[in-house]
């Protein structure tokens, strides 16, 4: 979830009911989120997505055993911490480069 939707989904991952963090992610993105969330003390579950016919896809589903966890709320309330001690920003969560040299009124996207 790229922090654009506040919908809270629950699914069964590895046999445990989990709050879904992201679906359809690559292995690198899944490992990034897993490492970040484990560092913050959450129990992370991750498995390959399955097609309708039951075959495994190359994308992953990531979830937390904390059913009340919503990534949008936690990131914007600045409750997650990076390994370097700073808080997790939306740009960091989405793995986008952070431009801190421009004032906010000059940023164009």
Secondary structure by P-SEA (a helix, b strand, c coil): ccccccbbbbbbccccccccccccccaaaaaaaaaaaaaaccbbbbbbbbcccccccccbbbbbccccccaaaaaaacccccccccccccccccccccccccccccccc
